[in-house]
């Protein structure tokens, strides 16, 4: 994440404009209303778990079937 901040903070993806992404930086570093930075490590940890599960096709299939079987009947919203 820090690498991303530095990358666009130096204008590498904005034709040298170092101010273009400043409002996003400021919002994330000072407010972070969606807790992106606070929860980022847990997101990465979970992605690693998903990757390991996906690598085990038999377990992935088993969990997928159990997940679908556990759902209630789907009813589309009525207009």
N, C-alpha and C positions, 0 to 999 in steps of 0.2 A: 504494500500500500504506500509506504514511504517513497518507494521508487516511482510510483505513478505520480505522486504529488510533485516530486522533483522534476519528472519528465515534462509534465505540462506546465509546471511553474516556470520553467526556463524557456518556454515558448517553442519547444521542439515540434509540437503538433499544431501550432497556431501561427505558422509563418513568422516566428520571432516575437509575437505579441505576448508579452509576459503578464499583461493585465486581463486578458480574456477570461481566464478561469479563476481569477482572484475571488470573485463572489462565492464560487463553489467551495474553494479552499476555506474561506472565512467562515462560511456556514457550517462546514463539517468540523472545523477545528474549534469553533466557539459555541455552536449550538447543537449540531448533529441531531436534529429532531427525529430522525428515523433510526438512531443508534447504530448507524453503519459502522463507525469505527469501534464503538464499544463491543459490538458483537462479531467483529470480523474474524477473530481467532476461532471462536466457536463455529462460525460458518466454515472456515477452512478445515477444522477438525471433522465436521460432519461430512464435508465433501470427500475427505479421505475415506471415511467409513463407507460412503456410497460407492466409491470407486472399488474398494475391496469386495463389497457385496456384488457389484455388477460383474466383477471378474469371475465370480462363482455362479455360473449360469443356472445350475440346479437350485441353489438357495434363492437366487433372485426370482426365478419362476415360482417357487413355492411361496415366497412372501407376497409376490404379486397376486397369486390366486387367492391366498388368504385375505389380502387386503380387499380385493373385489368382492369376495364372498361375504365379507363382514359389513358391506354397505347396505343401507336400506334401499328400497326401490327408488329409482330416480324419477321425479316428476318435474317436468319443465315448468317454469313460472308461467302463470296464466296472465294474459294481457287484458 
